[in-house]
Amino acid sequence: MAQGDSRQLVPTSSSGGDILETGPRQADEIRQEIEASRRQIAHSLGQLQTEVTTTVERALDWRQWVDDHPYTAVGIAFGVGLYFGLR
C-alpha cells in the first residue's frame, strides 16, 4: 500500500479535519464542557431532592393536610368519634 493510501484509513471528524489532529486546546474544551455538564446535573439533582423532600414532608404533616382539607378532616373526625361512641 502506498503512503498516500494510508491517509484514507484515518477517520475524519464532521468538520473535515483528522480526528488524530485534535490538539490539547480541543481536549481542554471537552473537559470544560464535561465539568459544566457535571455541575448542571449536580445542581438539577439538588433542586429535585429539595422538591421531593418538601413534597413528602408536606404530605406526611397531618396539620398541613387538615389545613388543606378542613371539611374532610371534620368528617373523618366525626366518623371516628361516632364509631368509638357507639361501641
Secondary structure, 3 states (H helix, E strand, C coil): CCHHHHHHHCCECCCCCEHHHCCHHHHHHHHHHHHHHHHHHHHHHHHHHHHHHHHHHHHHCHHHHHHHCHHHHHHHHHHHHHHHHHC
